[in-house]
Structure formats: C-alpha cells, structure tokens
Amino acid sequence: MTGRAGWKIVGVTLACMLAGCVTINIYFPAAAAERAADRIIDEVWQLKPDAVKPKTDKPAGTP
Amino acid sequence: MTRLGALRAALLVLLLAVAGFAAAQANLEINTPAIAALQRSMQDRHGQLQPLYASGAVGLTRDGNVALRDANAVPLAQRAQVNALVAAENQDRAALYREIARANGKPEWESDIRATFAQRWIDKAQPGWYYQNASGAWVKK
C-alpha cells in the first residue's frame, strides 16, 4: 500500500464518521437512553442485576 | 516523510478518530447532583408506593407517570395521602426526564426520554402490577 492510499482510507473513514456524528446529533440515541433508564430504575426500585433473572421458585426435587 | 511514516501517521489519525467516535456514542450523562437527588427522593418514596402497585391501587401509565387506578383499593381515610404520593412521584419523574435531557445538552430529547422510561418502568414492573397498554387500557402484568 502506498502512503497516498493510506491517506485516502483515512479520508473516507473520517467522512463516514462525520456523517455518523451528524446523525447522532439529529436522532435520539435510543439504546443509550435505555441503558440510562435501566440504571436509574434499578436504583429507584432497588433491583439488583442478579435479581432480574427469572426466579425459579420450584424447590429442588419436586417432580 | 517516508512511505512507512505516512502510513503510520494515517493509522494514528484513524485510531484517534475511532476512539473519539466511540466516546461520543457511549452513554447518556446521568451523574449530576440534580439527577442523583431525584433518584434518592424517588427511591425513598418507593417504600410507600410498592404496596399500592401490588394492590393495584396505583398503576404505571403509558406516558411514564404513575396514576391512581383503583381508588376503591385505598381506604377512604388514606385516599388524600395516596393522591399526594402520586402527585409527588409524577413531579419527580417529570423533573428527572427534564434533567437528563438538560444534562446532555438536548432539552428537546425530554419527550423521547420520557417515552423510553415509560417502556422500561413497565418492562421492569413486578408481576401483578398494573400498567397502561398503548391504547390506555389497564393491564395486569
């Protein structure tokens, strides 16, 4: 690969990222908001990450 | 600059750009004193609200609030107190959604944040609690 080709790749990548940044600024970051909501709700409702997994209340040995 | 030098410089620029991009996408800011205070206030209130969710007196609305769903599930003497509790909770929730939007420099995100929370409150509600579905009807989880 020549040095010129390397800069070309950098240029294209930066252009794509710039487009991505513009997108981020316009559109609501739904996934990040969901993570933030989960952290706050776990705190307010005192849900520990362990307690979230479905409980199996069946005693061991029950048919 | 040699060819190898140019390539190295190009890679370095790329690496820095990727790091910055990843940081920009990562998380919403929720670690502010205002948000922490609201969180504590709601956590303290939850002890009183929890039995009301369980009895079905209070339910989770589709717009990220709580509402008195079944007044008959509350003794008459306590109804005013429950109404005050619901009002205080909704006030904190509204402030929370507003503060998160503000902390991220995007006040216009408030309604999107509210909608996200509305869904997550319902998703994380315990079995037996009531929530409003998309058409506004109360559903027992």
Backbone of each chain as ProteinMPNN parsed JSONL, in Angstrom:
{"seq_chain_A": "MTGRAGWKIVGVTLACMLAGCVTINIYFPAAAAERAADRIIDEVWQLKPDAVKPKTDKPAGTP", "coords_chain_A": {"N_chain_A": [[0.85, -1.204, 0.0], [0.569, 2.2, -0.816], [1.631, 5.377, 0.584], [-0.153, 7.326, -0.131], [-2.521, 5.96, -0.688], [-3.106, 5.134, 1.862], [-3.763, 7.551, 3.185], [-6.02, 8.104, 1.761], [-7.814, 6.176, 2.607], [-8.042, 6.961, 5.254], [-9.247, 9.425, 4.865], [-11.754, 8.739, 3.739], [-12.822, 7.216, 5.827], [-12.964, 9.115, 7.897], [-14.802, 10.86, 6.787], [-17.087, 9.268, 6.769], [-17.425, 8.954, 9.528], [-17.909, 11.548, 10.296], [-20.359, 11.955, 9.098], [-21.765, 10.114, 10.61], [-21.63, 11.318, 13.138], [-23.168, 13.59, 12.737], [-25.59, 12.375, 12.332], [-25.991, 11.269, 14.874], [-26.355, 13.58, 16.348], [-28.743, 14.491, 15.393], [-30.631, 12.432, 15.633], [-32.312, 10.697, 18.248], [-30.516, 8.99, 20.757], [-31.43, 6.014, 21.194], [-30.658, 3.503, 22.297], [-28.683, 4.15, 24.158], [-30.2, 5.749, 25.844], [-31.961, 3.905, 26.849], [-30.252, 2.282, 28.327], [-29.471, 4.131, 30.256], [-31.943, 4.629, 31.479], [-32.468, 2.093, 32.537], [-30.442, 1.869, 34.445], [-31.143, 3.87, 36.251], [-33.744, 3.123, 37.027], [-33.271, 0.614, 38.184], [-31.936, 1.475, 40.41], [-33.82, 3.139, 41.728], [-35.935, 1.374, 42.204], [-34.594, -0.487, 43.559], [-33.573, -2.812, 42.325], [-31.496, -5.419, 41.958], [-28.936, -6.337, 39.628], [-28.604, -9.148, 39.661], [-31.003, -10.029, 40.649], [-32.722, -9.684, 38.621], [-32.816, -11.732, 36.789], [-34.978, -14.444, 35.848], [-36.75, -15.884, 38.484], [-36.571, -19.147, 39.75], [-38.756, -20.729, 41.504], [-39.315, -23.237, 42.198], [-38.897, -25.828, 44.475], [-35.985, -27.843, 44.878], [-36.043, -31.138, 43.686], [-38.752, -31.457, 43.536], [-41.26, -33.009, 41.628]], "CA_chain_A": [[0.0, 0.0, 0.0], [1.339, 3.435, -0.834], [1.215, 6.344, 1.586], [-1.297, 8.066, -0.645], [-3.702, 5.109, -0.489], [-3.389, 5.166, 3.318], [-4.485, 8.806, 3.494], [-7.337, 8.03, 1.127], [-8.648, 5.384, 3.527], [-8.312, 7.831, 6.413], [-10.203, 10.451, 4.43], [-13.088, 8.143, 3.584], [-13.299, 6.831, 7.159], [-13.333, 10.339, 8.628], [-16.039, 11.385, 6.181], [-18.175, 8.418, 7.267], [-17.628, 9.252, 10.949], [-18.53, 12.87, 10.382], [-21.775, 11.716, 8.777], [-22.312, 9.437, 11.783], [-21.776, 12.301, 14.219], [-24.314, 14.434, 12.401], [-26.76, 11.531, 12.581], [-26.155, 11.174, 16.325], [-26.872, 14.843, 16.865], [-30.123, 14.712, 14.969], [-31.507, 11.38, 16.117], [-32.259, 10.359, 19.665], [-29.754, 7.746, 20.977], [-32.394, 5.176, 21.918], [-30.011, 2.44, 23.077], [-28.025, 4.788, 25.306], [-31.258, 6.205, 26.744], [-32.495, 2.717, 27.506], [-29.274, 1.884, 29.359], [-29.555, 5.12, 31.339], [-33.209, 4.375, 32.18], [-32.316, 0.852, 33.312], [-29.589, 2.112, 35.625], [-31.891, 4.69, 37.212], [-34.875, 2.337, 37.545], [-32.705, -0.388, 39.108], [-31.587, 2.184, 41.642], [-35.04, 3.621, 42.392], [-36.735, 0.222, 42.636], [-33.683, -1.384, 44.275], [-33.457, -4.085, 41.619], [-30.086, -5.758, 41.715], [-28.817, -7.047, 38.362], [-28.778, -10.59, 39.89], [-32.397, -10.332, 40.952], [-33.525, -9.504, 37.416], [-33.011, -13.003, 36.079], [-36.208, -15.076, 36.329], [-36.582, -16.752, 39.656], [-37.191, -20.47, 39.708], [-39.129, -20.943, 42.899], [-39.582, -24.654, 42.457], [-37.893, -26.451, 45.324], [-35.273, -28.93, 44.228], [-36.554, -32.475, 43.993], [-40.187, -31.538, 43.244], [-41.459, -33.533, 40.269]], "C_chain_A": [[0.877, 1.242, 0.0], [0.818, 4.379, 0.254], [-0.042, 7.075, 1.148], [-2.602, 7.273, -0.434], [-4.11, 5.125, 0.977], [-4.186, 6.401, 3.681], [-5.888, 8.799, 2.913], [-8.306, 7.277, 2.047], [-9.032, 6.237, 4.73], [-9.388, 8.849, 6.053], [-11.619, 9.905, 4.358], [-13.665, 7.802, 4.955], [-13.76, 8.06, 7.942], [-14.64, 10.922, 8.096], [-17.24, 10.593, 6.698], [-18.482, 8.759, 8.727], [-18.316, 10.599, 11.137], [-20.023, 12.741, 10.115], [-22.454, 11.063, 9.974], [-22.56, 10.404, 12.919], [-22.99, 13.187, 13.979], [-25.595, 13.666, 12.704], [-27.044, 11.476, 14.078], [-26.773, 12.446, 16.883], [-28.328, 15.063, 16.506], [-31.045, 13.7, 15.635], [-31.257, 11.069, 17.59], [-31.511, 9.029, 19.859], [-30.557, 6.768, 21.839], [-31.713, 4.134, 22.81], [-29.348, 3.019, 24.326], [-29.065, 5.245, 26.326], [-31.839, 5.033, 27.524], [-31.547, 2.246, 28.608], [-29.35, 2.832, 30.546], [-30.821, 4.883, 32.165], [-33.074, 3.141, 33.066], [-31.508, 1.092, 34.58], [-30.359, 2.879, 36.691], [-33.034, 3.882, 37.836], [-34.375, 1.271, 38.526], [-32.398, 0.234, 40.454], [-32.845, 2.563, 42.426], [-35.853, 2.449, 42.958], [-35.878, -0.81, 43.366], [-33.66, -2.777, 43.653], [-31.977, -4.335, 41.411], [-30.02, -6.545, 40.418], [-29.016, -8.564, 38.523], [-30.241, -10.951, 40.008], [-33.277, -10.254, 39.706], [-33.788, -10.834, 36.707], [-34.19, -13.752, 36.685], [-35.942, -16.047, 37.462], [-37.238, -18.102, 39.399], [-37.469, -20.853, 41.147], [-39.408, -22.406, 43.22], [-38.504, -25.221, 43.362], [-37.247, -27.634, 44.608], [-35.911, -30.265, 44.636], [-38.052, -32.604, 43.755], [-40.383, -32.046, 41.823], [-42.078, -32.505, 39.349]], "O_chain_A": [[1.842, 1.31, 0.76], [-0.284, 4.203, 0.774], [-0.897, 7.402, 1.972], [-3.633, 7.831, -0.057], [-5.297, 5.13, 1.303], [-5.178, 6.312, 4.405], [-6.816, 9.388, 3.466], [-9.452, 7.684, 2.238], [-10.182, 6.241, 5.17], [-10.312, 9.103, 6.826], [-12.563, 10.523, 4.85], [-14.839, 8.057, 5.225], [-14.817, 8.044, 8.572], [-15.473, 11.412, 8.858], [-18.279, 11.167, 7.024], [-19.646, 8.844, 9.121], [-19.174, 10.771, 12.003], [-20.847, 13.336, 10.81], [-23.584, 11.41, 10.317], [-23.586, 10.323, 13.594], [-23.744, 13.493, 14.904], [-26.553, 14.212, 13.251], [-28.19, 11.617, 14.505], [-27.614, 12.396, 17.78], [-29.06, 15.74, 17.228], [-32.109, 14.057, 16.139], [-30.136, 11.17, 18.089], [-31.836, 8.043, 19.197], [-30.382, 6.706, 23.056], [-32.14, 3.908, 23.942], [-29.443, 2.448, 25.412], [-28.841, 5.141, 27.532], [-32.166, 5.154, 28.705], [-31.987, 1.858, 29.69], [-29.3, 2.403, 31.699], [-30.784, 4.928, 33.394], [-33.517, 3.146, 34.214], [-31.843, 0.584, 35.65], [-30.251, 2.586, 37.882], [-33.26, 3.957, 39.044], [-34.984, 1.051, 39.572], [-32.573, -0.389, 41.501], [-32.926, 2.339, 43.634], [-36.391, 2.534, 44.062], [-36.365, -1.875, 43.746], [-33.72, -3.787, 44.354], [-31.29, -3.548, 40.761], [-30.921, -7.329, 40.119], [-29.544, -9.206, 37.615], [-30.683, -12.004, 39.549], [-34.426, -10.695, 39.719], [-34.843, -11.033, 36.105], [-34.391, -13.71, 37.899], [-35.052, -16.896, 37.406], [-38.352, -18.165, 38.878], [-36.577, -21.24, 41.902], [-39.698, -22.763, 44.361], [-37.317, -25.108, 43.054], [-37.895, -28.333, 43.828], [-36.266, -30.47, 45.797], [-38.586, -33.713, 43.765], [-39.731, -31.556, 40.901], [-42.309, -32.789, 38.173]]}, "seq_chain_B": "MTRLGALRAALLVLLLAVAGFAAAQANLEINTPAIAALQRSMQDRHGQLQPLYASGAVGLTRDGNVALRDANAVPLAQRAQVNALVAAENQDRAALYREIARANGKPEWESDIRATFAQRWIDKAQPGWYYQNASGAWVKK", "coords_chain_B": {"N_chain_B": [[8.717, 12.794, 4.26], [8.783, 9.336, 4.822], [7.353, 6.519, 3.063], [6.443, 4.572, 4.791], [6.333, 6.041, 7.127], [4.277, 7.832, 6.547], [2.117, 6.115, 6.374], [2.009, 5.158, 8.954], [1.372, 7.511, 10.312], [-1.114, 7.978, 9.217], [-2.553, 5.805, 10.208], [-2.492, 6.393, 12.919], [-4.001, 8.732, 13.074], [-6.433, 7.687, 12.316], [-6.962, 5.895, 14.39], [-7.233, 7.606, 16.605], [-9.482, 9.012, 15.806], [-11.404, 6.994, 15.748], [-11.501, 6.351, 18.454], [-12.495, 8.723, 19.561], [-14.987, 8.804, 18.345], [-16.23, 6.533, 19.378], [-16.407, 7.296, 22.048], [-18.181, 9.411, 21.863], [-20.513, 8.12, 21.269], [-21.126, 6.591, 23.445], [-22.592, 6.759, 26.272], [-25.49, 8.184, 27.944], [-25.344, 11.139, 29.87], [-25.841, 10.823, 33.258], [-24.951, 11.332, 35.707], [-25.347, 13.639, 37.582], [-25.682, 16.103, 40.176], [-28.364, 16.953, 40.456], [-29.874, 14.936, 39.226], [-29.134, 12.763, 40.792], [-30.244, 13.52, 43.246], [-32.984, 13.491, 42.677], [-33.301, 10.821, 42.127], [-32.761, 9.677, 44.636], [-34.877, 10.727, 46.119], [-37.068, 9.534, 44.846], [-36.503, 6.904, 45.318], [-36.758, 6.749, 48.093], [-39.495, 7.235, 48.292], [-40.504, 5.012, 47.107], [-40.849, 2.912, 48.89], [-43.325, 3.449, 50.041], [-44.943, 3.441, 47.827], [-44.774, 0.915, 46.726], [-46.52, -1.139, 48.005], [-48.911, -0.14, 47.036], [-48.733, -0.408, 44.28], [-48.734, -3.163, 44.228], [-51.269, -3.816, 45.218], [-52.812, -2.882, 43.235], [-53.916, -0.425, 43.358], [-52.482, 1.754, 42.484], [-51.109, 2.402, 39.304], [-48.831, 1.995, 36.477], [-48.453, 4.427, 34.08], [-48.831, 4.848, 30.494], [-47.387, 6.991, 29.692], [-45.132, 7.319, 31.206], [-45.63, 8.038, 33.831], [-47.179, 7.697, 37.129], [-50.404, 6.581, 38.266], [-53.473, 6.942, 40.097], [-55.3, 4.155, 40.042], [-57.296, 2.477, 40.973], [-59.372, 3.638, 43.099], [-60.945, 2.49, 45.02], [-59.443, 0.533, 46.149], [-58.075, 1.71, 48.09], [-58.371, 2.674, 51.437], [-60.807, 5.066, 52.462], [-59.873, 7.013, 54.249], [-57.205, 7.164, 53.68], [-56.964, 8.092, 51.166], [-56.425, 10.726, 50.32], [-53.809, 10.975, 51.052], [-52.577, 9.105, 49.402], [-53.119, 10.218, 46.925], [-51.538, 12.488, 47.121], [-49.062, 11.324, 47.231], [-48.856, 10.148, 44.699], [-48.936, 12.448, 43.124], [-46.565, 13.707, 43.952], [-44.675, 11.848, 43.138], [-45.018, 11.905, 40.362], [-44.221, 14.474, 39.858], [-41.494, 14.366, 40.492], [-40.711, 12.518, 38.563], [-41.191, 13.895, 36.151], [-39.355, 15.947, 36.489], [-37.038, 14.46, 36.507], [-36.894, 13.396, 33.868], [-36.648, 15.773, 32.467], [-34.268, 16.773, 33.538], [-32.356, 14.869, 32.735], [-32.376, 15.21, 29.973], [-31.489, 17.835, 29.882], [-28.964, 17.626, 31.111], [-27.56, 16.421, 29.139], [-27.381, 18.309, 27.272], [-29.484, 18.531, 25.51], [-32.337, 19.606, 25.517], [-34.552, 19.131, 23.988], [-34.865, 16.443, 23.85], [-36.458, 15.55, 25.844], [-39.111, 14.434, 25.706], [-38.651, 12.093, 24.304], [-37.001, 10.781, 26.089], [-38.747, 10.465, 28.205], [-40.558, 8.704, 26.987], [-38.912, 6.479, 26.616], [-38.345, 5.796, 29.28], [-40.971, 5.246, 30.14], [-41.527, 2.837, 28.848], [-39.535, 1.206, 29.938], [-40.034, 1.251, 32.729], [-42.385, -0.206, 32.774], [-41.537, -2.63, 31.642], [-39.865, -3.52, 33.665], [-41.516, -3.788, 35.801], [-43.077, -5.534, 38.543], [-44.615, -8.814, 38.498], [-48.15, -8.802, 38.606], [-48.488, -6.141, 39.056], [-50.102, -3.195, 37.77], [-50.316, -1.781, 34.489], [-50.548, 0.668, 31.849], [-51.593, -0.11, 28.594], [-50.776, 0.429, 25.06], [-53.113, 1.562, 24.091], [-54.151, 2.736, 26.277], [-55.557, 1.242, 28.101], [-55.915, -0.468, 31.247], [-53.724, -3.002, 32.275], [-53.01, -6.075, 33.814], [-49.924, -7.114, 34.942]], "CA_chain_B": [[8.217, 11.664, 5.046], [8.85, 8.069, 4.087], [6.056, 5.894, 2.81], [6.049, 3.895, 6.043], [5.987, 7.103, 8.07], [2.959, 8.349, 6.178], [1.137, 5.094, 6.712], [1.894, 5.161, 10.426], [0.644, 8.723, 10.706], [-2.503, 7.787, 8.808], [-3.162, 4.871, 11.151], [-2.65, 7.078, 14.207], [-5.154, 9.63, 12.931], [-7.617, 6.821, 12.269], [-7.152, 5.349, 15.738], [-7.742, 8.695, 17.455], [-10.83, 9.327, 15.348], [-12.28, 5.899, 16.19], [-11.647, 6.487, 19.91], [-13.39, 9.85, 19.8], [-16.308, 8.415, 17.858], [-16.777, 5.589, 20.352], [-16.735, 8.055, 23.26], [-19.36, 10.233, 21.591], [-21.701, 7.271, 21.163], [-21.198, 5.686, 24.588], [-23.678, 6.77, 27.246], [-26.074, 9.468, 28.315], [-24.885, 11.644, 31.163], [-26.866, 10.8, 34.308], [-24.292, 11.541, 37.004], [-25.342, 15.035, 38.024], [-26.29, 16.211, 41.516], [-29.825, 17.075, 40.357], [-30.427, 13.612, 38.911], [-28.916, 11.918, 41.978], [-31.196, 13.932, 44.283], [-34.3, 12.993, 42.263], [-33.238, 9.369, 42.269], [-32.886, 9.377, 46.074], [-36.23, 11.088, 46.532], [-37.983, 8.518, 44.321], [-36.179, 5.645, 45.995], [-37.377, 6.843, 49.422], [-40.942, 7.155, 48.137], [-40.888, 3.706, 46.58], [-41.304, 2.08, 50.011], [-44.752, 3.7, 50.232], [-45.676, 3.158, 46.589], [-44.72, -0.508, 46.38], [-47.767, -1.858, 48.328], [-50.005, 0.39, 46.206], [-48.599, -1.092, 42.982], [-49.077, -4.578, 44.421], [-52.716, -3.949, 45.413], [-53.495, -2.405, 42.031], [-54.466, 0.913, 43.585], [-51.709, 2.653, 41.629], [-50.528, 1.718, 38.15], [-47.839, 2.71, 35.666], [-49.116, 4.917, 32.868], [-48.054, 4.68, 29.256], [-46.572, 8.177, 29.434], [-44.002, 7.417, 32.136], [-46.049, 8.515, 35.146], [-47.999, 6.756, 37.876], [-51.744, 7.136, 38.422], [-54.41, 6.225, 40.947], [-56.044, 3.334, 39.089], [-58.476, 1.932, 41.633], [-59.493, 4.359, 44.369], [-61.612, 1.631, 45.998], [-58.441, -0.311, 46.799], [-57.471, 2.516, 49.151], [-59.362, 3.141, 52.418], [-61.157, 6.479, 52.271], [-59.048, 7.869, 55.1], [-55.837, 7.287, 53.141], [-57.009, 8.456, 49.745], [-55.759, 12.018, 50.098], [-52.377, 10.732, 51.189], [-52.136, 8.402, 48.19], [-53.132, 11.209, 45.842], [-50.361, 13.35, 47.294], [-47.902, 10.486, 46.897], [-48.848, 10.027, 43.239], [-48.581, 13.761, 42.57], [-45.15, 13.961, 44.231], [-43.891, 10.942, 42.281], [-45.064, 12.401, 38.979], [-43.415, 15.7, 39.811], [-40.094, 13.926, 40.432], [-40.458, 11.864, 37.274], [-41.108, 14.949, 35.133], [-38.084, 16.638, 36.698], [-35.973, 13.53, 36.115], [-36.796, 13.347, 32.399], [-36.162, 17.085, 32.041], [-32.87, 16.923, 33.951], [-31.495, 14.017, 31.898], [-32.279, 15.894, 28.681], [-30.665, 19.029, 30.083], [-27.582, 17.222, 31.431], [-26.929, 16.023, 27.89], [-27.403, 19.462, 26.373], [-30.523, 18.332, 24.49], [-33.655, 19.725, 26.167], [-35.609, 18.649, 23.082], [-34.974, 14.987, 23.984], [-37.234, 15.228, 27.044], [-40.25, 13.54, 25.457], [-38.091, 10.789, 23.924], [-36.512, 10.169, 27.325], [-39.956, 10.049, 28.918], [-41.107, 7.512, 26.315], [-38.012, 5.364, 26.914], [-38.596, 5.406, 30.668], [-42.311, 4.653, 30.243], [-41.407, 1.44, 28.432], [-38.66, 0.435, 30.848], [-40.737, 1.073, 34.009], [-43.352, -1.297, 32.576], [-40.779, -3.874, 31.444], [-39.231, -3.941, 34.915], [-42.529, -3.905, 36.859], [-43.235, -6.894, 39.054], [-45.867, -9.478, 38.138], [-49.266, -8.4, 39.467], [-48.656, -4.689, 38.974], [-50.896, -2.761, 36.613], [-49.738, -0.757, 33.608], [-51.403, 1.057, 30.719], [-51.071, -0.51, 27.286], [-50.663, 1.521, 24.079], [-54.399, 2.247, 23.898], [-54.542, 3.396, 27.52], [-56.296, 0.335, 28.98], [-55.093, -1.039, 32.325], [-53.415, -4.422, 32.092], [-52.269, -6.641, 34.947], [-48.733, -7.8, 34.438]], "C_chain_B": [[8.309, 10.394, 4.196], [7.444, 7.516, 3.906], [5.526, 5.251, 4.1], [5.6, 4.922, 7.086], [4.592, 7.631, 7.807], [1.869, 7.372, 6.59], [0.902, 5.066, 8.217], [1.082, 6.359, 10.898], [-0.838, 8.568, 10.385], [-3.225, 6.883, 9.804], [-3.431, 5.542, 12.489], [-3.877, 7.992, 14.173], [-6.449, 8.816, 13.007], [-7.976, 6.326, 13.67], [-7.765, 6.398, 16.661], [-9.185, 9.014, 17.097], [-11.815, 8.268, 15.846], [-12.539, 6.023, 17.69], [-12.636, 7.609, 20.244], [-14.823, 9.516, 19.429], [-16.992, 7.5, 18.872], [-17.213, 6.331, 21.611], [-18.022, 8.852, 23.056], [-20.636, 9.402, 21.606], [-22.044, 6.587, 22.482], [-22.482, 5.785, 25.405], [-24.282, 8.152, 27.395], [-25.518, 9.849, 29.685], [-26.034, 11.568, 32.166], [-26.26, 11.044, 35.683], [-24.203, 13.023, 37.34], [-26.009, 15.092, 39.397], [-27.811, 16.256, 41.453], [-30.465, 15.709, 40.116], [-30.281, 12.688, 40.115], [-29.935, 12.236, 43.07], [-32.597, 13.405, 43.954], [-34.39, 11.487, 42.468], [-33.432, 8.963, 43.737], [-34.31, 9.62, 46.555], [-37.234, 10.01, 46.084], [-37.754, 7.173, 45.003], [-36.824, 5.621, 47.388], [-38.891, 6.649, 49.325], [-41.393, 5.764, 47.73], [-41.392, 2.766, 47.683], [-42.808, 2.227, 50.244], [-45.56, 3.316, 48.996], [-45.781, 1.655, 46.304], [-46.004, -1.271, 46.756], [-48.954, -1.388, 47.489], [-49.963, -0.189, 44.79], [-49.128, -2.524, 43.121], [-50.589, -4.766, 44.565], [-53.494, -3.497, 44.182], [-54.107, -1.027, 42.197], [-53.799, 1.922, 42.655], [-51.094, 1.834, 40.5], [-49.563, 2.62, 37.403], [-48.503, 3.146, 34.37], [-48.212, 4.768, 31.65], [-47.172, 5.877, 28.961], [-45.497, 8.39, 30.51], [-44.337, 8.01, 33.487], [-46.649, 7.362, 35.947], [-49.369, 7.413, 38.05], [-52.544, 6.291, 39.401], [-55.363, 5.479, 40.014], [-57.37, 2.874, 39.688], [-58.597, 2.555, 43.023], [-60.117, 3.476, 45.442], [-60.639, 0.705, 46.726], [-57.764, 0.427, 47.951], [-58.571, 2.925, 50.133], [-59.548, 4.649, 52.29], [-60.221, 7.414, 53.035], [-57.663, 8.11, 54.501], [-55.809, 7.841, 51.717], [-56.272, 9.761, 49.45], [-54.244, 11.842, 50.13], [-51.818, 10.041, 49.939], [-52.112, 9.36, 47.002], [-51.905, 12.115, 45.907], [-49.09, 12.613, 46.892], [-47.738, 10.377, 45.38], [-48.412, 11.352, 42.604], [-47.091, 14.045, 42.754], [-44.263, 13.095, 43.338], [-43.853, 11.468, 40.849], [-44.255, 13.683, 38.803], [-41.921, 15.346, 39.694], [-39.77, 13.302, 39.08], [-40.308, 12.898, 36.163], [-39.767, 15.671, 35.238], [-36.914, 15.758, 36.257], [-35.789, 13.511, 34.597], [-36.199, 14.659, 31.864], [-34.668, 17.227, 32.339], [-31.929, 16.076, 33.093], [-31.3, 14.684, 30.539], [-31.332, 17.088, 28.795], [-29.207, 18.687, 30.312], [-26.827, 16.822, 30.175], [-26.98, 17.13, 26.838], [-28.446, 19.361, 25.275], [-31.908, 18.398, 25.132], [-34.783, 19.142, 25.304], [-35.777, 17.123, 23.143], [-35.935, 14.581, 25.09], [-38.358, 14.218, 26.773], [-39.776, 12.153, 25.018], [-37.608, 10.04, 25.17], [-37.694, 9.67, 28.146], [-40.523, 8.76, 28.308], [-40.244, 6.277, 26.599], [-38.25, 4.857, 28.333], [-39.944, 4.71, 30.801], [-42.24, 3.162, 29.927], [-40.609, 0.624, 29.444], [-39.28, 0.253, 32.231], [-41.649, -0.145, 33.883], [-42.621, -2.634, 32.427], [-40.251, -4.418, 32.768], [-40.237, -4.085, 36.06], [-42.669, -5.359, 37.293], [-44.557, -7.496, 38.583], [-46.962, -9.077, 39.127], [-49.503, -6.9, 39.461], [-49.453, -4.356, 37.711], [-50.14, -1.706, 35.801], [-50.735, -0.471, 32.491], [-50.788, 0.563, 29.416], [-51.152, 0.679, 26.311], [-51.98, 2.264, 23.889], [-54.946, 2.833, 25.199], [-55.329, 2.511, 28.479], [-55.362, -0.238, 30.047], [-54.953, -2.543, 32.136], [-52.657, -4.892, 33.313], [-51.086, -7.421, 34.405], [-48.643, -9.212, 35.003]], "O_chain_B": [[7.959, 10.387, 3.016], [6.484, 7.986, 4.516], [4.35, 5.366, 4.446], [4.634, 4.711, 7.82], [3.816, 7.851, 8.737], [0.821, 7.773, 7.097], [-0.23, 4.966, 8.691], [0.219, 6.239, 11.768], [-1.703, 8.966, 11.164], [-4.36, 7.156, 10.196], [-4.46, 5.3, 13.121], [-4.677, 8.023, 15.108], [-7.415, 9.203, 13.665], [-9.139, 6.34, 14.073], [-8.701, 6.111, 17.407], [-10.012, 9.258, 17.976], [-12.912, 8.59, 16.303], [-13.664, 5.822, 18.146], [-13.503, 7.451, 21.104], [-15.76, 9.905, 20.126], [-18.171, 7.666, 19.183], [-18.265, 6.033, 22.177], [-18.85, 8.954, 23.962], [-21.712, 9.912, 21.917], [-23.145, 6.055, 22.627], [-23.378, 4.958, 25.235], [-23.675, 9.157, 27.027], [-25.261, 8.995, 30.534], [-27.082, 12.177, 31.955], [-26.952, 10.975, 36.698], [-23.114, 13.595, 37.378], [-26.811, 14.222, 39.736], [-28.483, 15.666, 42.299], [-31.477, 15.372, 40.731], [-31.191, 11.92, 40.426], [-30.433, 11.332, 43.741], [-33.311, 12.933, 44.838], [-35.406, 10.956, 42.916], [-34.172, 8.026, 44.038], [-34.872, 8.82, 47.302], [-38.127, 9.627, 46.84], [-38.691, 6.408, 45.234], [-37.369, 4.6, 47.808], [-39.494, 5.984, 50.167], [-42.535, 5.379, 47.98], [-42.257, 1.925, 47.439], [-43.485, 1.262, 50.599], [-46.719, 2.914, 49.103], [-46.757, 1.191, 45.714], [-46.54, -1.989, 45.911], [-49.894, -2.149, 47.258], [-51.001, -0.431, 44.174], [-49.857, -3.025, 42.265], [-51.135, -5.761, 44.088], [-54.704, -3.709, 44.099], [-54.748, -0.516, 41.278], [-54.448, 2.816, 42.112], [-50.62, 0.718, 40.712], [-49.481, 3.824, 37.649], [-49.056, 2.319, 33.644], [-47.0, 4.588, 31.767], [-46.306, 5.811, 28.088], [-45.013, 9.506, 30.698], [-43.444, 8.44, 34.218], [-46.634, 6.21, 35.514], [-49.493, 8.636, 37.992], [-52.328, 5.085, 39.523], [-56.138, 6.097, 39.284], [-58.41, 2.874, 39.029], [-58.009, 2.072, 43.991], [-59.866, 3.67, 46.632], [-60.96, 0.16, 47.783], [-56.977, -0.157, 48.696], [-59.595, 3.466, 49.717], [-58.603, 5.399, 52.048], [-59.829, 8.467, 52.533], [-57.026, 9.127, 54.776], [-54.738, 8.03, 51.141], [-55.577, 9.874, 48.44], [-53.505, 12.457, 49.362], [-50.721, 10.36, 49.481], [-51.199, 9.318, 46.177], [-51.314, 12.46, 44.883], [-48.174, 13.185, 46.302], [-46.634, 10.497, 44.849], [-47.617, 11.368, 41.664], [-46.429, 14.553, 41.849], [-43.231, 13.549, 42.844], [-42.804, 11.479, 40.205], [-43.683, 13.938, 37.743], [-41.188, 15.944, 38.905], [-38.697, 13.525, 38.521], [-39.407, 12.794, 35.331], [-39.125, 15.97, 34.231], [-35.927, 16.248, 35.707], [-34.666, 13.598, 34.1], [-35.374, 14.663, 30.951], [-33.902, 17.728, 31.517], [-30.828, 16.515, 32.761], [-30.186, 14.72, 30.016], [-30.491, 17.32, 27.927], [-28.314, 19.353, 29.789], [-25.597, 16.875, 30.142], [-26.663, 16.91, 25.669], [-28.329, 20.011, 24.237], [-32.577, 17.376, 25.278], [-35.821, 18.719, 25.813], [-36.714, 16.576, 22.562], [-36.205, 13.392, 25.264], [-38.531, 13.261, 27.528], [-40.423, 11.151, 25.323], [-37.784, 8.828, 25.288], [-37.645, 8.579, 28.714], [-40.917, 7.844, 29.03], [-40.761, 5.178, 26.797], [-38.346, 3.652, 28.566], [-40.054, 3.698, 31.493], [-42.812, 2.333, 30.636], [-40.968, -0.509, 29.764], [-39.082, -0.789, 32.854], [-41.685, -1.003, 34.765], [-43.028, -3.641, 33.005], [-40.195, -5.631, 32.968], [-39.858, -4.463, 37.169], [-42.416, -6.285, 36.522], [-45.509, -6.767, 38.301], [-46.729, -9.02, 40.335], [-50.586, -6.435, 39.817], [-49.476, -5.111, 36.739], [-49.429, -0.863, 36.347], [-51.641, -1.261, 32.224], [-49.606, 0.788, 29.158], [-51.544, 1.783, 26.69], [-51.983, 3.452, 23.564], [-56.057, 3.361, 25.232], [-55.728, 2.964, 29.552], [-54.179, -0.465, 29.795], [-55.924, -3.253, 31.875], [-51.764, -4.199, 33.8], [-51.227, -8.273, 33.527], [-47.704, -9.944, 34.691]]}, "name": "protein", "num_of_chains": 2, "seq": "MTGRAGWKIVGVTLACMLAGCVTINIYFPAAAAERAADRIIDEVWQLKPDAVKPKTDKPAGTPMTRLGALRAALLVLLLAVAGFAAAQANLEINTPAIAALQRSMQDRHGQLQPLYASGAVGLTRDGNVALRDANAVPLAQRAQVNALVAAENQDRAALYREIARANGKPEWESDIRATFAQRWIDKAQPGWYYQNASGAWVKK"}
